[in-house]
Amino acid sequence: MESDWNLERICLIEELEKTKRDLDKANKEVESVYEELEKTTRILRTSHREVEDERHKTEELNKELEKASRIKSDFLHTVSHELKTPLTSIKAFTEVLLEDDIDAAARTEFLEIISKESDRLGRLINNLLTLSRIESVQIYWRMEMISINKVIKSAVDNIKLVIEKKGVELKVKVADNLPQIWGDEDKLIEVLINLMDNASKFTDTGGKIEVVADEKKINDQSDIWVSVSDTGTGINPQEQEKIFDRFYQVKTNIFTDKPKGSGLGLSICKEIINHYGGKIWVESKPGEGTTFIFTLQVSSGRQE
Ligand code: ADP
């Protein structure tokens, strides 16, 4: 009787131990399923965040595309207007000149207007051509050792008349014996003409424009610094970053302000200067004037 009971007890204990082992195993399986679930939740959370980030990026991209498309439409409108205005005046003055009874003084004045308008038209078309070449990657970027003296002289010779006729004083200060720089003479002349043309557009009669070129050494790196300063209208701090954007023009009064260009000049200057490893920026105080500065790397060798 006693041994039966003992046997039963042993069986029960074995049964209990087996059940415990089964339970431990089941517990481990539950724990591993739980860990797997935690991992999956973490992955899902990360994916959700990534999807959200992508959605946000797509939304931003859409906004940028809409903005770009709006800017391009405005640009087409401005460019058509800009091309049409000088053409209309060239045509009108040419027709007047074709009449016989024009006195010599009026004739000279009309011819000067025609010449000035043709120059402006030429500069606008040049900017459009440069931009389209940059966009279609058809532009040829020369990399030669060039003299900044020569670049400044050519640009000044090109635009001097426009500035002087406006009654604005032009000063050029180039440091002696400047080292040569890496770049493309024609493109850098284009940069300076754009900066000087802007300075003249936004400076009233009696004002002053100054072009300065110097060498600066910062942390063993030697660069040429060129600045174009004017005593003109100046640019508001909140506009100063935007003016380097393509097609951007500052409008102080959207109802009465007539565009004075195409909003392309500075973005072209930036493309060119950045391509040659330089920097371009603006320092300006509204009502006092503006200075544009660009830097270019010095190559080995001194200018003659
Ligand atoms: P734009 O062909 O209109 O001159 P830019 O890209 O050369 O185009 O210049 C963009 C805008 O920056 C101009 O419309 C003008 O509002 C402002 N700006 C550029 N240069 C000057 C300056 N020297 N003085 C005041 N504003 C300037």
Residues whose N, C-alpha, C, O or C-beta is under 5 A from the ligand:
A	BS01	ADP	N198 A199 F202 G232 G234 I235 I243 Y248 Q249 V250 K260 G261 S262 G263 L264 G265 L266 S267 T290
